[in-house]
Amino acid sequence: MKALTISDAETMILAIQDEIRRSDESRYDHRLHGVLLVAEGVSCREVAHLLGDAPRTVEYWVHRFEGRGFAGLQEGERSGRPSQLTDRQLERVNQILRGSPRVEGLQASLWDGPTLRQWVKSQLKVELSVRSCQRLFRRLEFRLRKPRPQIGPADPSQREELEQLRATHKKTPRIGKKSGG
């Protein structure tokens, strides 16, 4: 039988490995295959090479399988780094985000990462990065909405001037109209 090949194999191997890592179920199946190969007599080093993992990783799988059976190969809880803010502090952040930063004595008009970082540092005595503050917005279901500049109503006789002012503030020009003078 003729040996089959996959075009652009190097890229495809990386893509398949990414796909395996993407879901808990496929990672479990991946571990099962590794343990199966070891059970069939293939060394951990060879299995690691075949599956694209470290030999020590395959050893961990085998030990966990020996100790806990199939449950040892399933995805466990990953706690991650503990939050620097307590539940009570998070609730306070949630409350202040619903108001203006000016009410809290800050110079900003809108809440953003740097502004929240400044407030958390001064009020809660906790150092957070700007990125962590931005994640807090999403976690607390807070949406940043910057107001768009609006030009007030004008006298109908000034309609053309008003249209020109509006056009200068638009992000995209009107189709079919030439911009500029």
N, C-alpha and C positions, 0 to 999 in steps of 0.2 A: 504494500500500500504506500502511496506517495505521501511524504511528510507535508503537513499543512503549515502554512506560515500566515502571520497576521501582518498586514501592511502597517508601517510605522509602529512596530512592536514596542519600542522604548516608551513612546508617548502613551500608547494604549495600556501598558503595564501600570504606569502612574495613574491613569484615569480609572482603571479598574480598582486599584488600591484605594483611591479616594472614594469610590462608590462603596466599597466594603466598609470603610470607616464612617460613612455617612449615616448608617442606621444601626440601632442596637441589634436588630435581628440578624443583619448580615455579619456583624462582628462576632455574634454568637456562632453562626454557621462557620465562619473562618476559624474560630478556635476549635470547633468540633472537628474540622478537617485536619487541623494540626495534630490534635490528640489521636485521631484515627490513624494517621500516618505513623506516629510514634508507636501505637499499639501494633501496627503491622511490621514493626522492626526497623523503621527508618530512624536514624539518629536525630536528635534535637537540632544539631547543626545543619544537617541536610534539609530538615523540614523548614527551618528558619530561612535557609537559602531559597527553597522552592516557593515559600509563601511571602517572602519579602519582609520578614520580621527578624528581630534579634534572637540569637539562640537562647539567651536568658529569658526572653519573653515566652518562648515555647516551653521552657522548663517550668515557669510559673503556671502556665496552663495545665501542664501534666500534674504538678503538685496539687493545684486546686481541684482538678478532676478526681485525683486519688483521695483527697480529703473530704470533698463535699459532693462528688458525683456531678451530674449535669448542671446542678444549681451553681457549682463553682465556676462554670464557664459563662454563665449569664451575666449581663451587664449589672454592676452594682451601683448603688447611689454614689454620686460624686458630690461631695459637699461644697467643694470650692472654698475660696477664701471667705471667712466670716465677714459680715457687714461691719463697717466701722460705726454705723449709726444704730442705736437701739430702736425698737418699735415705737417708743414714745417720741424719740427725736424725728423719726420718719414721719410720724403723724403731724408733728409741728412743721416740718418742711412742707408737707402737703398743704397745710393750712395757709402758710405764708405765700406759697406759689399762686394761690387763688386771688391774691391781692397785688397791689403795685409795690415794686421795690422802694418807691419813695416813702410809702407808709412805714417801711422798716428802716428809714433813715439813709437809704442808699441814693446815689445820684442818678442811677439808671432809670429809664422809663419802662423797660421790659426786662423780664427775667431771661437770662442766658447762662451758659456755663460759668464764665468768669464771675458774673454777679452773684450767682448762687454759691460759688466757692467762697467768695469774700464773706457772704452772710454766714455760712456754716462755720467758717473759721472764727469769725468774731463772736457769734452768738452761742454756738454749740461747742466751741473749742476743739474742733476736729478738722484735721488737714485732709482734704480730698482733692484729687486732681480735677481739672476742668472736664476731662472725659468722664470721670466718675459722676460728676454733677449732671452731665448730659444724659448718662444712663439713668440717673434718678428721674429725670423728666419722663422718660419712657415708662419706667417702672411705676410711677405715680399717675400715669396716663395724662400727663400734662402736655399740651400742644402749644408750641410757640407760634404765635400768629403776629407777624409784624404788620402794622396798619399800612395800607398803601396811601400815598399822598392823594388827596382829593381836592379838586378845585371847586370852590363854592359856586353857587348859581350866579349867573350874570344877566345883565340886561340883554334882551333879544337882539338889540342892535350890535352887541359885541360878540355875537355867535361865532364869527370866523376867527376872531382872536382867541376865544375860548377853545375852539377846536384845535388850533395850533398849539396852545398850551397843553391840552390833553395829549396830543400826539407826541410831544416831547417827553412826556412821562410814561408813555406806553413802552412795554418791553419789546413788543414786536410791531413793525409798521403794518399799516393796512395794505392788503393786497390790491394791486392795480393803481395805487397812488404813489407818486414820486415823493420821496422824502427830501427835505432840504429846500433850498431856495432856488 
